[in-house]
Each structure stands twice: as C-alpha cells, then as structure tokens.
Amino acid sequence: MLKDISAGGFTFFTNYQSRKAHGIDLNPNVSLLFPWYAMERQVSISGVAEKVSAQESDDYFATRPWGSQIGAWASAQSSHLVSREELEQRFQGAAQKWPEGSAVPRPPHWGGYRVTPLNIEFWQGRYSRLHDRLRYERSTTAGNWELSRYYP
Ligand SMILES: Cc1cc2nc3c(=O)[nH]c(=O)nc-3n(C[C@H](O)[C@H](O)[C@H](O)COP(=O)(O)O)c2cc1C
C-alpha cells in the first residue's frame, strides 16, 4: 500500500527480509504499478528504492492498529509457512508479549522504502487500440519534468 507521496518520492512499508526486499538489495531499480482495470487506466513509475530512516519507520509503525503491529512480528513474510496454525501461534506469542493497549516496538526487520521516480507514465485505454501514453521524465540537466507522448 502506498503510504506517502511527497516531493522526495513514493513510500511503502514492508518486511526487510521479504522476497521483494532481497530483490531491492540486489537491484534498487524498481517500478511501481497502479492498474485501474475498470477505467482501462494505469500509472507506472520507474525509479530507485532506498530505505527510509529508522525514525520514519518507527513513526509510521506507531500509527498502525495493534493487530497489524502484532502481525508484523508474527509474519516472516515470504518464508515458507507449514500451516495456518503456525502463523496463529506466532501471533498469539507476540500478543502475549505485547498485550493490546501496550506500546508495540517496531520489529527491526520491518520498515519503509522510498522510491525516487525517474519517470512516471500515464496510460489510458482508447478505441481501436489507439491508447494514450503520456510519460513524464525527469530531465537529467535541469531536474525538471519533461512530458512526452509515446505510441501505444
Ligand atoms: C491491498 C493489498 C495491499 C498490500 N500492501 C502491502 C504493503 O504495503 N506491504 C507489503 O509488504 N505487502 C503488501 N501486500 C502484500 C503483497 O501483495 C505481497 O503478498 C507481499 O508483500 C509479499 O511479497 P514478496 O514475497 O514478493 O516480498 C498487500 C496486499 C494487498 C492485497
């Protein structure tokens, strides 16, 4: 889930030991895709991902509902899970440690990434496959955004 859009980029939160986090470790050049099928519309963003500060992750983690905070401790995201019961037991274990109402610390392996965009493309489906593709690209010299149209 996209949690923040700012001048610096697009921020989401995840488990730093997840499959996608390992992928980002190997290659931080990423894309974010926002398809909106009913409208035949899509926004795709290419950019570079980097971890947000521990403070920013702490601040966001503290705003999450208690169940989501405990869930972050319970889930070894992307690892093989033998049974549903195992996940539930891990949840109960964390819930006993930090009962509802107590301050749940952020797991050290959980936090955010910010994607600094290099280009942002807006795609709109249209008749006879004559779709619109409008792409904003960050100019390498001036740092401003240049808008171009592409063949569909
Ligand atoms: C509506 C929705 C929102 C999601 N948001 C996130 C999110 O913000 N962070 C996250 O790590 N996974 C999120 N997920 C789960 C991911 O789709 C994915 O299953 C998970 O991140 C594991 O991916 P990986 O094993 O490729 O790292 C979301 C799933 C849905 C359906």
The ligand as a MOL file (V3000), in Angstrom:
LIG
                    3D

  0  0  0     0  0            999 V3000
M  V30 BEGIN CTAB
M  V30 COUNTS 31 33 0 0 0
M  V30 BEGIN ATOM
M  V30 1 C -4.4190 -4.4290 -0.9120 0
M  V30 2 C -3.0610 -5.0170 -0.5660 0
M  V30 3 C -2.0960 -4.2090 -0.0290 0
M  V30 4 C -0.8320 -4.7220 0.2980 0
M  V30 5 N 0.0840 -3.8860 0.8250 0
M  V30 6 C 1.2880 -4.3620 1.1550 0
M  V30 7 C 2.2640 -3.4910 1.7250 0
M  V30 8 O 2.0340 -2.2970 1.9140 0
M  V30 9 N 3.4660 -4.0250 2.0380 0
M  V30 10 C 3.7540 -5.3330 1.8570 0
M  V30 11 O 4.8650 -5.7550 2.1810 0
M  V30 12 N 2.8560 -6.1870 1.3330 0
M  V30 13 C 1.6340 -5.7370 0.9750 0
M  V30 14 N 0.7060 -6.5790 0.4420 0
M  V30 15 C 1.0710 -7.9950 0.2250 0
M  V30 16 C 1.8480 -8.1420 -1.0780 0
M  V30 17 O 0.9380 -8.2080 -2.1420 0
M  V30 18 C 2.7440 -9.4000 -1.1170 0
M  V30 19 O 1.9590 -10.5390 -0.9650 0
M  V30 20 C 3.7760 -9.3810 -0.0120 0
M  V30 21 O 4.3770 -8.1120 0.0880 0
M  V30 22 C 4.8880 -10.4370 -0.2350 0
M  V30 23 O 5.5610 -10.1490 -1.4120 0
M  V30 24 P 7.0410 -10.7040 -1.6830 0
M  V30 25 O 7.1140 -12.1080 -1.1400 0
M  V30 26 O 7.1720 -10.6320 -3.1700 0
M  V30 27 O 8.0030 -9.7760 -0.9940 0
M  V30 28 C -0.5460 -6.0920 0.0810 0
M  V30 29 C -1.5430 -6.8950 -0.4850 0
M  V30 30 C -2.7830 -6.3830 -0.8010 0
M  V30 31 C -3.8410 -7.2920 -1.3920 0
M  V30 END ATOM
M  V30 BEGIN BOND
M  V30 1 1 1 2
M  V30 2 1 2 3
M  V30 3 2 2 30
M  V30 4 2 3 4
M  V30 5 1 4 5
M  V30 6 1 4 28
M  V30 7 2 5 6
M  V30 8 1 6 7
M  V30 9 1 6 13
M  V30 10 2 7 8
M  V30 11 1 7 9
M  V30 12 1 9 10
M  V30 13 2 10 11
M  V30 14 1 10 12
M  V30 15 2 12 13
M  V30 16 1 13 14
M  V30 17 1 14 15
M  V30 18 1 14 28
M  V30 19 1 15 16
M  V30 20 1 16 17
M  V30 21 1 16 18
M  V30 22 1 18 19
M  V30 23 1 18 20
M  V30 24 1 20 21
M  V30 25 1 20 22
M  V30 26 1 22 23
M  V30 27 1 23 24
M  V30 28 2 24 25
M  V30 29 1 24 26
M  V30 30 1 24 27
M  V30 31 2 28 29
M  V30 32 1 29 30
M  V30 33 1 30 31
M  V30 END BOND
M  V30 END CTAB
M  END
